[in-house]
Amino acid sequence: MGNCNSSKQQTTHHPIMFINKINHSRRRSIDATNNGKRGASNKLSSGSTIHQKPRLITYDNDKLAAKLDDSGRSGDTRQPSLAFSSDSSAASSHQPQPPSPSLQQRQSSRSRQRRRSATLTLPSSSKAKARRTKQPPTFKDTYQLLPQSKLGHGIAGTVHHCLHRQTSHLCAVKIINKKQVRRQDRLRREVSFLKQVSHPNIISMYDCYEDEDTVHIVTEVCNGGELFDKVVDKAKKGNKKTSKASSRSTDSSRTSTRKCAQDVSTTPACFNERDAARIIHSLLSAVSYLHANNIVHRDIKPENILFVDKDDDSSPIKLIDFGLSIRHDPETCPPLSNTVGTSYYMAPELLDGSYDKACDLWSIGVIAYVMLSGRPPFNGTSDETIFRKIRKGQYKMDNPEIWDGISDYAKDFIKCLLTMDTKKRWTADMAMEHAWLKLALQDDLEFAEFLLSGKPQ
């Protein structure tokens, strides 16, 4: 996991279409640091080394005590000779003789020797063998895979439901074939960040298992699918617009206001403003947390935003995929320079090779534009065309069939994030205080009255 990046890289571009022609291979993130080479085959984390206890040497003091005891019972009262020659018998006779140990003392000595010997006894061979062969638990030891319950699939693997064997807790597991992964350092980076972060709008990782061929990442369950899929579905349904909220006159009565609320809060092009604002607010909360911890995501896009509940636009969301994330402290590190991300959501300064965490706010501005209009602000038939528009900041909100039914507050919010000057671009904390987001958390009637009250100052 790197901290700072300063070397400029080149990227290989591929043509991308957005909604009309969905090509999953074109939705991949661009990582210019790859240069077409396969990643190293390092594992996510080194396995724990099993240390074998050293063999203990036991002295059999019982035999020694038995010999002493036998010599005492044999009636041999002679004491061990001292270190004097036989010529000095007179002198030796005057030397003090050690008293002969009594029977009680000998028994006490033997019991102490037995206790001492017991503490030094080696474990049995079966226990020692069990210690040597003990292995950490595997995914199959801890979880039961539900292969029929498939949640999704990607380039390198699939996502399934699984059950924790002890608690029967339902989880999701991402099964990754390591041979299919070109950049295994991205896997290690993702797992590393998921272990560190904890936020209600960021996916929670429970466990991670790795063997020679496969990586299992166990996370919480998100049954609602990707934001990208919902954008596509809603954009198809909202191609024809039947009414325009801006052309309707407002009335002082609450009935007329509630009728206008339906027109304003329902955007046939894609998401209605209320649901879009709630999702964007949750996303900003997650990004604010990451930036406070000096983490730059660098690949925020609808494909990396999951809904917890199915068929519910008000469902909580989870930000996923930290493979391109990096830790960067702008006060101590030089600007980032690697060109990474997904073309539609890349910031202009990222394309120029000198950027910081502000690139994530540009991506959120693009997502807000897409959620309200059903199309990207910077579109083209190739990456080069898209990048050229991004560098110029060319986007429009003048199509009456789409934008006439969207409030000026929503448009102002998008402009605050799609600002070319990074010093003037709003931060995550500033964006969360925007009037469009704050009022979206109120009830429908109050939100509608707010949207109809006039243009933002």
C-alpha positions in Angstrom: 0.0 0.0 0.0 1.6 3.2 -1.1 1.4 6.5 0.6 2.3 9.1 -2.0 2.7 8.9 -5.7 4.7 11.4 -7.7 5.7 9.7 -11.0 3.5 10.5 -14.0 2.1 7.5 -15.9 0.5 7.0 -19.2 -2.8 5.3 -19.7 -4.1 3.0 -22.4 -7.6 4.2 -23.5 -10.4 2.2 -24.8 -13.6 3.5 -26.3 -16.5 3.6 -23.9 -20.3 3.9 -24.4 -22.5 4.8 -21.4 -26.1 3.7 -21.2 -27.5 3.0 -24.7 -24.8 0.4 -25.4 -23.8 -1.2 -22.1 -20.4 -3.0 -22.4 -19.2 -4.4 -19.2 -15.7 -4.7 -20.4 -15.7 -0.9 -20.9 -16.8 -0.2 -17.3 -13.4 -1.3 -15.9 -11.3 1.1 -14.0 -8.2 2.4 -15.7 -5.0 1.8 -13.8 -2.0 3.4 -15.6 0.5 1.9 -13.2 -0.2 -1.6 -14.7 1.6 -1.0 -18.1 0.2 -4.3 -19.3 2.2 -6.4 -16.9 0.7 -9.1 -14.6 0.9 -8.2 -10.9 3.1 -10.0 -8.5 1.9 -13.2 -7.0 2.3 -12.1 -3.4 -0.4 -13.1 -1.0 -2.7 -10.7 0.9 -0.9 -11.3 4.1 1.7 -13.7 5.3 0.4 -16.7 7.1 1.1 -17.2 10.8 4.2 -19.2 11.5 3.7 -22.2 13.7 6.4 -22.3 16.3 7.2 -25.7 17.9 8.1 -25.6 21.6 11.7 -26.5 22.4 12.3 -30.0 23.8 12.9 -29.9 27.5 15.6 -32.1 29.1 14.4 -33.9 32.3 16.8 -35.0 34.9 15.6 -38.2 36.7 16.2 -37.1 40.2 14.1 -40.0 41.6 16.8 -42.5 40.7 19.4 -40.4 42.4 17.3 -40.0 45.5 16.6 -43.8 45.5 20.4 -44.5 45.5 20.9 -42.2 48.4 18.1 -43.8 50.2 19.4 -47.3 49.6 22.8 -46.4 50.9 21.2 -45.1 54.1 19.2 -48.3 54.6 22.3 -50.6 54.0 23.7 -49.6 57.4 26.8 -48.0 55.9 27.3 -45.1 58.3 30.5 -44.0 56.7 30.5 -40.4 55.6 32.0 -39.4 52.3 35.7 -38.7 52.6 36.8 -35.1 52.6 39.5 -33.7 50.4 42.4 -34.6 52.5 45.2 -37.3 52.1 45.4 -40.4 54.4 48.5 -38.9 56.1 46.4 -36.2 57.7 44.0 -38.6 59.6 44.4 -36.7 62.8 43.4 -33.5 61.3 40.5 -35.1 59.5 39.2 -36.6 62.7 38.7 -33.1 64.1 36.7 -31.9 61.0 33.0 -31.5 61.6 31.0 -34.3 60.1 27.6 -33.5 58.3 24.7 -35.1 60.2 23.1 -38.1 58.6 19.7 -37.3 57.0 16.7 -38.7 58.9 14.0 -40.8 57.3 11.6 -37.9 57.3 14.1 -35.6 55.6 14.8 -38.2 52.9 11.1 -38.6 52.2 10.6 -34.9 52.0 13.5 -34.6 49.6 12.1 -37.3 47.3 8.7 -35.7 47.2 10.3 -32.4 46.2 12.2 -34.1 43.4 9.1 -35.8 42.1 7.3 -32.4 41.9 10.2 -30.9 40.2 10.4 -33.7 37.7 6.7 -33.5 37.0 7.0 -29.8 36.0 9.7 -30.7 33.5 8.0 -33.6 31.9 7.6 -33.4 28.2 4.1 -33.4 26.7 2.9 -36.7 25.2 3.8 -37.4 21.6 0.2 -37.2 20.5 -0.2 -33.7 21.9 3.1 -32.5 20.4 2.0 -33.9 17.1 -1.3 -32.0 17.3 0.5 -28.8 18.0 2.7 -29.3 15.0 -0.1 -30.1 12.6 -2.7 -27.4 13.8 -3.7 -25.1 10.9 -5.7 -21.9 10.9 -9.4 -22.3 10.0 -10.3 -22.0 6.3 -13.4 -20.4 4.7 -15.1 -23.8 4.6 -14.4 -24.4 8.2 -16.1 -21.2 9.2 -18.8 -20.5 6.5 -21.2 -22.6 4.4 -21.3 -21.4 0.8 -24.7 -21.1 -0.8 -23.8 -21.6 -4.5 -27.4 -21.3 -5.8 -27.7 -17.8 -4.3 -25.6 -15.7 -6.6 -25.5 -12.0 -6.0 -23.2 -10.9 -8.8 -20.2 -11.6 -10.9 -17.1 -9.7 -12.2 -14.0 -10.2 -14.2 -12.1 -12.2 -11.6 -14.8 -13.9 -9.6 -18.4 -14.1 -8.3 -20.3 -13.0 -5.2 -22.6 -15.5 -3.3 -24.5 -15.7 -0.1 -22.9 -17.7 2.7 -23.8 -18.7 6.3 -21.6 -18.5 9.3 -21.7 -22.0 10.7 -21.8 -21.1 14.4 -24.2 -18.2 14.3 -26.2 -18.9 11.1 -25.6 -15.2 10.2 -26.2 -14.5 6.5 -23.2 -12.9 4.8 -21.8 -12.2 1.3 -18.6 -13.7 0.0 -16.6 -12.4 -2.9 -14.7 -15.4 -4.4 -11.7 -14.2 -6.4 -9.6 -16.4 -8.7 -6.1 -15.1 -8.2 -5.1 -16.3 -11.7 -7.6 -13.9 -13.2 -6.3 -10.9 -11.3 -3.6 -8.9 -13.1 -2.9 -6.6 -10.2 -2.9 -8.6 -7.0 -1.5 -5.6 -5.2 -5.0 -4.0 -5.6 -6.5 -7.0 -3.8 -4.0 -6.5 -0.9 -4.8 -2.8 -0.9 -8.5 -3.3 -0.8 -8.3 -5.8 2.1 -6.0 -3.5 4.0 -8.3 -0.5 3.8 -11.5 -2.5 4.5 -9.8 -3.6 7.8 -9.2 0.0 8.7 -12.4 1.8 7.9 -15.7 1.7 9.8 -18.6 3.8 8.5 -22.4 3.0 8.1 -22.1 3.9 4.3 -19.0 1.9 3.7 -19.1 -1.9 3.1 -18.1 -3.9 6.2 -15.6 -6.8 5.9 -16.0 -9.6 8.3 -13.2 -12.1 7.3 -10.7 -12.7 4.6 -9.2 -16.1 3.6 -6.5 -16.8 1.1 -5.1 -20.0 -0.3 -2.9 -20.8 -3.2 -5.5 -20.2 -5.9 -8.4 -18.3 -4.3 -9.3 -15.3 -2.1 -12.5 -15.2 -0.1 -13.6 -11.8 1.1 -16.6 -12.1 3.5 -18.7 -8.9 3.9 -22.1 -7.8 4.9 -25.0 -8.5 2.5 -26.3 -5.9 0.0 -29.3 -7.2 -1.9 -30.3 -4.1 -3.7 -27.7 -4.2 -6.5 -25.7 -1.4 -8.0 -26.7 2.2 -8.5 -25.6 1.9 -12.1 -28.3 -0.7 -12.8 -31.0 1.5 -11.3 -29.9 4.5 -13.3 -30.1 2.5 -16.5 -33.6 1.1 -15.6 -35.0 4.5 -14.7 -33.4 6.2 -17.7 -35.2 3.8 -20.0 -38.5 4.4 -18.3 -38.1 8.2 -18.3 -37.3 8.9 -21.9 -40.8 10.4 -22.5 -41.7 13.3 -20.3 -45.4 13.9 -19.7 -45.3 17.1 -17.6 -43.0 19.9 -16.6 -43.1 21.2 -13.1 -41.6 24.6 -14.0 -44.4 25.4 -16.4 -47.1 25.0 -13.7 -48.3 27.9 -11.7 -48.1 27.7 -7.9 -51.1 28.2 -5.7 -51.2 29.3 -2.0 -53.4 26.3 -1.1 -51.8 23.2 0.3 -53.6 21.0 -2.3 -51.9 22.9 -5.1 -48.6 22.8 -3.3 -48.9 19.0 -2.8 -49.7 18.6 -6.5 -46.6 20.6 -7.4 -44.6 18.5 -5.0 -45.4 15.4 -7.1 -44.4 17.2 -10.3 -41.1 18.6 -8.8 -40.0 15.5 -6.9 -40.7 13.2 -9.9 -38.1 13.5 -12.6 -39.1 11.3 -15.5 -35.5 11.4 -16.8 -34.2 9.3 -13.9 -34.2 9.6 -10.1 -36.5 12.1 -8.4 -34.7 14.8 -6.6 -35.6 13.6 -3.1 -34.2 10.1 -3.5 -31.2 11.4 -5.4 -30.4 14.0 -2.7 -30.6 11.3 0.0 -28.2 9.0 -1.8 -25.7 11.8 -2.5 -25.8 12.9 1.1 -25.0 9.3 2.3 -22.2 9.1 -0.3 -20.7 12.5 0.9 -20.8 11.2 4.5 -18.7 8.2 3.6 -16.3 10.3 1.5 -16.0 12.9 4.3 -15.0 10.0 6.7 -12.4 8.8 4.2 -10.9 12.2 3.6 -10.7 12.9 7.4 -8.5 9.7 7.5 -6.4 10.9 4.5 -7.8 8.2 2.2 -8.6 9.1 -1.4 -10.9 6.6 -3.1 -10.2 7.6 -6.7 -12.8 5.3 -8.3 -16.2 6.6 -7.1 -18.9 5.7 -9.7 -22.4 4.2 -9.7 -21.0 0.7 -10.2 -19.2 1.0 -6.8 -22.4 2.1 -4.9 -24.6 -0.7 -3.6 -28.1 -0.7 -2.1 -28.7 -2.7 1.0 -32.4 -3.4 0.3 -33.9 -4.6 -2.9 -36.4 -2.5 -4.9 -36.2 0.5 -2.5 -34.8 3.8 -3.6 -34.7 5.0 0.0 -32.5 2.1 1.0 -29.2 2.7 2.7 -26.2 2.6 0.4 -22.6 1.2 0.7 -19.5 2.4 -1.0 -17.3 -0.5 -2.2 -14.1 -1.3 -4.1 -11.0 0.2 -2.5 -8.6 -1.3 -5.0 -7.5 2.1 -6.3 -7.7 3.9 -3.0 -4.5 5.4 -1.5 -3.5 7.1 1.7 -2.4 10.7 1.0 -1.7 13.5 3.4 -1.6 16.8 1.4 0.4 18.5 4.1 3.3 16.1 4.0 3.0 14.4 0.6 3.4 15.8 -2.9 0.3 15.8 -5.2 -0.8 12.4 -6.6 0.1 11.8 -10.2 -1.0 8.3 -11.3 -3.8 8.4 -13.9 -6.4 5.9 -12.4 -10.1 5.7 -12.4 -13.0 5.4 -14.8 -13.1 7.8 -17.7 -16.6 9.3 -17.2 -15.8 10.2 -13.5 -12.2 11.4 -13.7 -11.4 14.9 -12.6 -9.5 17.3 -14.9 -6.6 17.7 -12.5 -6.3 13.9 -12.3 -5.9 13.7 -16.1 -3.2 16.4 -15.9 -1.3 14.2 -13.4 -1.4 16.5 -10.3 -4.4 16.0 -7.9 -5.5 15.3 -4.3 -8.7 14.3 -2.5 -10.8 16.9 -4.4 -11.0 14.4 -7.3 -13.5 12.4 -5.3 -15.8 15.4 -5.1 -15.7 15.9 -8.9 -16.8 12.2 -9.3 -19.8 12.8 -6.9 -20.8 15.8 -9.0 -20.8 13.6 -12.1 -22.9 11.0 -10.3 -25.4 13.7 -9.2 -25.7 14.8 -12.8 -26.2 11.2 -14.0 -28.9 10.4 -11.4 -31.0 13.4 -12.3 -30.6 13.3 -16.1 -29.9 9.7 -16.9 -26.8 10.6 -18.9 -23.2 11.6 -18.2 -22.2 15.3 -18.4 -19.1 14.4 -20.4 -20.0 11.9 -23.1 -18.2 10.6 -26.2 -17.5 7.6 -28.4 -13.9 7.3 -27.1 -11.9 8.1 -24.0 -10.0 10.8 -25.8 -13.2 12.6 -26.6 -14.4 12.3 -23.0 -11.1 13.5 -21.6 -11.0 16.5 -24.0 -14.5 17.6 -22.7 -13.5 17.0 -19.1 -10.3 19.1 -19.4 -12.4 22.0 -20.8 -15.2 21.5 -18.3 -17.8 21.3 -21.1 -21.2 20.2 -19.8 -24.7 21.5 -20.3 -27.9 21.6 -18.4 -30.1 23.4 -21.0 -32.1 20.5 -22.5 -35.7 21.5 -21.6 -37.0 17.9 -21.9 -34.7 17.0 -19.0 -33.7 20.0 -16.9 -36.9 22.0 -16.9 -38.3 19.7 -14.3 -35.2 19.9 -12.1 -34.9 22.6 -9.4 -32.3 25.3 -9.5 -31.0 24.1 -6.1 -30.0 20.7 -7.6 -28.3 22.5 -10.6 -26.4 24.7 -8.2 -25.3 21.7 -6.2 -23.8 20.1 -9.3 -22.1 23.3 -10.3 -20.4 23.5 -6.9 -18.8 20.2 -7.4 -18.0 20.3 -11.1 -15.8 23.4 -10.6 -12.5 23.3 -12.5 -10.6 25.2 -9.8 -9.9 22.7 -7.0 -9.5 25.6 -4.5 -13.1 26.7 -5.3 -14.6 23.2 -5.5 -16.6 22.4 -2.4 -15.3 19.8 0.0 -17.4 16.9 1.3 -18.3 18.7 4.5 -19.3 21.8 2.7 -21.4 19.9 0.2 -23.3 18.2 3.0 -24.4 21.6 4.2 -25.9 22.6 0.8 -29.5 23.6 1.1 -30.6 21.0 -1.5 -29.3 18.1 0.6 -30.4 19.5 4.0 -34.0 20.0 2.9 -34.2 16.6 1.2 -34.1 15.1 4.7 -37.4 16.8 5.5 -40.9 15.6 4.7 -42.2 15.7 1.1 -44.4 18.8 1.5 -41.7 20.9 3.1 -39.2 19.8 0.4 -41.6 20.7 -2.3 -42.3 24.1 -0.8 -38.5 24.7 -0.6 -38.0 23.8 -4.2 -40.8 26.1 -5.3 -39.6 29.0 -3.1 -37.2 30.4 -5.7 -33.6 30.2 -6.9 -30.6 29.7 -4.5 -28.7 32.8 -3.5 
